[in-house]
Amino acid sequence: MRIAGSRQTASSPTCDPAASRRSVASPAIGSGSPRVGWAPVWTATLKPADRAALDPGIPDDLDRHPDVLVVGGGVMGLAAAVFCRRAGLGRVLLIEADRLASAASGGAAGALAPELHHLTDPPAFVQLARSSLALYRQLAQQWNATRLLRWAPGLLLLPDGPPPGLRPWPEVELLDAGQAAELVPDLVPMPAALLARDQARVHPLRLAVALARRAGSVATGVAMTGLQTAGDRIVRVRTTAGVLHPGVVVFATGLAPTPWVSVPQRLVKGHLVATEPVGFRLPCGIHLPGFGIGSLEYGGLLAGGTREEGDRSPQVRDEVIGFIRRRLGELLPAARSARVRHRWCCFRPATADGQPVIDRVAGLGNAWVSAGHDGTGLLLAPATGRALAAWIATGQAPPQVRNFDLARFARSG
Ligand SMILES: Cc1cc2nc3c(=O)[nH]c(=O)nc-3n(C[C@H](O)[C@H](O)[C@H](O)COP(=O)(O)OP(=O)(O)OC[C@H]3O[C@@H](n4cnc5c(N)ncnc54)[C@H](O)[C@@H]3O)c2cc1C
């Protein structure tokens, strides 16, 4: 298949003076994705063979002329690689500075609940999220991956009662206090809640393994350190494993790689805990702004999802863990004395307006970016990967991602 924006003839490695001025040396571009602080519950519940699949190292036959180079081995890069392969875009190479899913993608809570975003996010976001969850369902079936997704309702608590003018939409049901108590007998009395059926949860590292097995050639411990352009094309990518000459580049580095892609962006730290088994199982995921609770396979609870703006330290903060434990006990009194088995933190790559960037890079005909996925990158990954692959294949921006363009930040001043 022909790739829109890819080289139509063998390109010369020479570059113009402007291009060499844009060359950047180490440190790694886009490496603002700190690792997960302390080990998440996901690492402890992963089979050793799967753990090894997340860190294959550098292949002996590293492809230095891939048709598509994906930079970043979080969920976004992995999904982009999988869908580029499925679209028949030729040889795909993914490089990851650390190991796969070593940043937010391996520490996230794993909730896939598009309906719970209806009240807070724009319609374009909810549409993309719904299509992504539908795509997850298809992928799990095609891959015969029966354990990839756990389907369960999502319950959005409304502690102040239904907001004025709330009109439940077809995918949700408004529960009163009695109905909420009947559904979750262990929940503190709640005046109202919105119940969305058919939402899901994923084990983030099992997801990364499933994607990695279908992502083409994967090299870990390889960081992009510089780029060289000629005209409107990237012609060389410098890495810690030498120079690559890709046809097309997809940046999936968490935060967009500066200076090549200019986005107002930051990292937003969040903490999570996993408890010892609690002796009861929640029939649904429980959600509040900045807080969530769900049951884990082994019988413990996953709780947290806090937002610590401005904290760039990889340290797990005792005071935040204390807050999560208190909040958990307030919402589920039966879990008040639950002991914490795992505690960790990781960093959401976020843009100024909270929406992701999924776009072709301005001024570069053969580069795309998927960045700033904030607190919903796992949810959006399949639909985003599919849209990017379609865009690369056809040269046309898929309508589902038009709202996530880079130019919106310039428009909003
Ligand atoms: C506490 C918390 C809870 C969350 N819960 C959920 C949830 O329930 N559901 C949900 O959908 N989302 C959730 N998220 C959000 C989700 O984790 C992120 O949106 C998603 O992981 C972002 O994926 P990514 O691939 O874009 O970025 P990352 O996971 O940050 O991956 C980017 C990768 O690129 C690599 N990289 C960077 N620079 C270079 C370079 N120069 N060369 C090579 N590699 C490079 C990095 O090492 C990194 O591995 C949560 C996030 C947090 C913090």
PDBQT file of the ligand as one rigid body, heavy atoms in Angstrom, charges set to zero:
ROOT
HETATM    1  C1  LIG A 501      -3.097   7.816  38.084  1.00  0.00    +0.000 C 
HETATM    2  C2  LIG A 501      -3.532   7.636  36.652  1.00  0.00    +0.000 A 
HETATM    3  C3  LIG A 501      -4.650   6.873  36.362  1.00  0.00    +0.000 A 
HETATM    4  C4  LIG A 501      -5.066   6.713  35.045  1.00  0.00    +0.000 A 
HETATM    5  N1  LIG A 501      -6.158   5.943  34.776  1.00  0.00    +0.000 NA
HETATM    6  C5  LIG A 501      -6.595   5.808  33.512  1.00  0.00    +0.000 A 
HETATM    7  C6  LIG A 501      -7.740   5.020  33.230  1.00  0.00    +0.000 A 
HETATM    8  O1  LIG A 501      -8.349   4.466  34.127  1.00  0.00    +0.000 OA
HETATM    9  N2  LIG A 501      -8.147   4.912  31.933  1.00  0.00    +0.000 N 
HETATM   10  C7  LIG A 501      -7.489   5.542  30.924  1.00  0.00    +0.000 A 
HETATM   11  O2  LIG A 501      -7.915   5.436  29.787  1.00  0.00    +0.000 OA
HETATM   12  N3  LIG A 501      -6.367   6.266  31.156  1.00  0.00    +0.000 NA
HETATM   13  C8  LIG A 501      -5.922   6.421  32.415  1.00  0.00    +0.000 A 
HETATM   14  N4  LIG A 501      -4.824   7.186  32.676  1.00  0.00    +0.000 N 
HETATM   15  C9  LIG A 501      -4.196   7.918  31.579  1.00  0.00    +0.000 C 
HETATM   16  C10 LIG A 501      -3.248   7.052  30.765  1.00  0.00    +0.000 C 
HETATM   17  O3  LIG A 501      -2.341   6.393  31.619  1.00  0.00    +0.000 OA
HETATM   18  C11 LIG A 501      -2.471   7.934  29.773  1.00  0.00    +0.000 C 
HETATM   19  O4  LIG A 501      -3.329   8.793  29.091  1.00  0.00    +0.000 OA
HETATM   20  C12 LIG A 501      -1.775   7.049  28.732  1.00  0.00    +0.000 C 
HETATM   21  O5  LIG A 501      -1.006   6.070  29.379  1.00  0.00    +0.000 OA
HETATM   22  C13 LIG A 501      -0.888   7.901  27.829  1.00  0.00    +0.000 C 
HETATM   23  O6  LIG A 501      -0.266   6.999  26.944  1.00  0.00    +0.000 OA
HETATM   24  P1  LIG A 501       0.897   7.470  25.989  1.00  0.00    +0.000 P 
HETATM   25  O7  LIG A 501       1.346   6.283  25.240  1.00  0.00    +0.000 OA
HETATM   26  O8  LIG A 501       0.452   8.667  25.230  1.00  0.00    +0.000 OA
HETATM   27  O9  LIG A 501       2.027   8.022  26.985  1.00  0.00    +0.000 OA
HETATM   28  P2  LIG A 501       3.056   7.276  27.966  1.00  0.00    +0.000 P 
HETATM   29  O10 LIG A 501       2.433   6.142  28.679  1.00  0.00    +0.000 OA
HETATM   30  O11 LIG A 501       3.665   8.372  28.775  1.00  0.00    +0.000 OA
HETATM   31  O12 LIG A 501       4.123   6.658  26.986  1.00  0.00    +0.000 OA
HETATM   32  C14 LIG A 501       5.027   7.450  26.256  1.00  0.00    +0.000 C 
HETATM   33  C15 LIG A 501       6.276   6.615  26.052  1.00  0.00    +0.000 C 
HETATM   34  O13 LIG A 501       7.139   7.302  25.166  1.00  0.00    +0.000 OA
HETATM   35  C16 LIG A 501       8.463   7.047  25.582  1.00  0.00    +0.000 C 
HETATM   36  N5  LIG A 501       9.321   8.107  25.075  1.00  0.00    +0.000 N 
HETATM   37  C17 LIG A 501       9.292   9.419  25.404  1.00  0.00    +0.000 A 
HETATM   38  N6  LIG A 501      10.240  10.063  24.731  1.00  0.00    +0.000 NA
HETATM   39  C18 LIG A 501      10.882   9.150  23.963  1.00  0.00    +0.000 A 
HETATM   40  C19 LIG A 501      11.979   9.220  23.040  1.00  0.00    +0.000 A 
HETATM   41  N7  LIG A 501      12.623  10.381  22.785  1.00  0.00    +0.000 N 
HETATM   42  N8  LIG A 501      12.383   8.080  22.427  1.00  0.00    +0.000 NA
HETATM   43  C20 LIG A 501      11.757   6.891  22.669  1.00  0.00    +0.000 A 
HETATM   44  N9  LIG A 501      10.734   6.786  23.538  1.00  0.00    +0.000 NA
HETATM   45  C21 LIG A 501      10.304   7.900  24.171  1.00  0.00    +0.000 A 
HETATM   46  C22 LIG A 501       8.378   7.052  27.106  1.00  0.00    +0.000 C 
HETATM   47  O14 LIG A 501       9.461   6.343  27.688  1.00  0.00    +0.000 OA
HETATM   48  C23 LIG A 501       7.037   6.379  27.345  1.00  0.00    +0.000 C 
HETATM   49  O15 LIG A 501       7.147   4.992  27.583  1.00  0.00    +0.000 OA
HETATM   50  C24 LIG A 501      -4.360   7.344  33.985  1.00  0.00    +0.000 A 
HETATM   51  C25 LIG A 501      -3.213   8.087  34.279  1.00  0.00    +0.000 A 
HETATM   52  C26 LIG A 501      -2.796   8.246  35.596  1.00  0.00    +0.000 A 
HETATM   53  C27 LIG A 501      -1.570   9.043  35.880  1.00  0.00    +0.000 C 
ENDROOT
TORSDOF 0
